[in-house]
């Protein structure tokens, strides 16, 4: 059975703090590294210059998966 997490949407600075990374790193994970996906892990408001909000629990899950599968790390099976 697949467990779905409860969604927690926060603005960039609060989401970065909750994830223990900088706002710049959080944005880079979506913009350059591409493993945080617009519409799933983040979304923008109705206007082109609207700030993003981030689904913190989904971001945390993606970051954990990437640590174990994208870049090998001790302790990841």
N, C-alpha and C positions, 0 to 999 in steps of 0.2 A: 504494500500500500504506500502511495506517495503522500508524504506529509507536506502540506502547504503552510507557509509561514504567515503570520499576521502582518499586514502591510503597515509601515510606519514611514510616512512621507515628511521629509524635513528640507528646509532650505540648505543651500550649499554649506555655509559655515557651520551650522548645527549638525548636518549629516557628517561632515568631515571630522568634527570633534567626536561624535559618537563612534566613528569608525577608527579613530586614532591616527588619522592621516591629515595632511594639509589640504586646504581647498584646491590648491593648484594640482596636487596629485590626484585628487578625486576627478577633477575636470579632465586631466590627462588620460586617466583610465577610460573615459568615454570618448574623448576627441581623437587622441593619437593611438593609444593602445587598443581601443575598440572592443574591449571585453565587457564593458558596461554599456548596455544597449538602450538607446532612446526609445521610450515607450514601455520598456520593461523595468529598467533600473533608474531611469530619470525621465523627466518630461518638462516641457516648457509651458508657460502660460500662453494666452491667445495671441500675443504680439511677438514679432521677431526679436525684440530686445527684452522680452520677459525673462526674468531669472529662472533657472532650473530648480526643481525640487527633486529629491532623491529618495528612492525607496530603500531605506537603510538596511532592512533585514535581507532583502534581495541582493544588495550590494555586498553585504558581509558574506553571504553565501557564495557569490561569484568570486570574491576575492579569496576565499578559503579554497574553492575549487581550483582557481588559477595557481595558488601557491603549491598545491599538491600535484597538479597535472601539467600546468604550463611551465613552471620552473621547479624542477625537483628539489625537495627539501627533506632533511632528516625527519623521520617520524611520519611521513605520508606514505600510505600503502597504495 
